[in-house]
């Protein structure tokens, strides 16, 4: 269902023009708030590059790169950092429509491809709000065990007994789930992390996304953690108007390979210098507020961006998971 709704060549959400952003878009992500997220990420890349003894090339693969907003911000900021000259930026985007837009916007500053490069390479694989868009299996606890939820030709739900191995895994992940509780089984996300790590000779995989645990999700209504978005607002039931809205499912961290690091986005950004960047912007705004020129307005905007990116009730609560590959 998720695969068809998002990527069907003629009726999929992304192929039909759905995207992140402000004007005319359907939802907003951290890179779309402004350039600050990319600037902090560039600083993180600089530190990771140094930890790897400054490889050249330093391959930065952004998976689920969309129209290239994050890539442009990272490359602009990295130009003034030590790692800038070594970075080979590769944007991975499944949607042909979005790849076309990214190609035009990046104008040769990054490679734009449809799948992860084969490797092995030294570098970083990034995924900002990608895993929540990957297909998943939906299971429901029955009195006699676990059933799997399918969708028939008229987009109605059909329950079938879960295969034995799937039922065992569901019982392991949510042993105390109530009858009628639902959970996702996110095998595609698990495989993606393993595949991304396997492409690296040395480096790390970094994932930013909504996150929870399977047992916690079992205790919540399933339409809280499977969500749809259209026109910067919540859309309806996931099966209504299929292909007209973005569909996301929160990431169950306990189903992924154990990460090396797991923290809130706000903590990740602070570790990599967002407070320093904001302090500089705040001083610049104070010094130039009486002028009111573009430079002053950009400085003021950066302060506002930081508040949004670190808001514990919003983007700041996203999880940043890292898997180190020491080589």
Buried (B, 14 or more C-beta within 10 A) or exposed (E): BBBBBBBBEEEBBBBBEBBBBEEEBBBBBBBBBBBBBBBBBBBBBBBBBEEBEEBEEBBBBBBBBBBBBBBBBBBBBBEEBEBBEBBBBBBBBBBEBBBEBBBEBBEEBBBBBEEBBEBBBBBBBBBBBBBBBBBBBBBBBBEEEBBBBEBEEEEEEEEEEBEEEBBEBBBEBBEEBEEEBBBBBBBBBBEBBEEBBEBBBBBBBBBBBBBBBBBBBBBEEBEEBBBBBBEEEEBEEBBEBBBBBBBBBBBBBBBBEEBEBBBBBBBBBBBBBBBEBBEEBBEBBEEBEEEEEEEBBBBBBBBBBBEBBBEEEBBBBBBBBBBBBEE
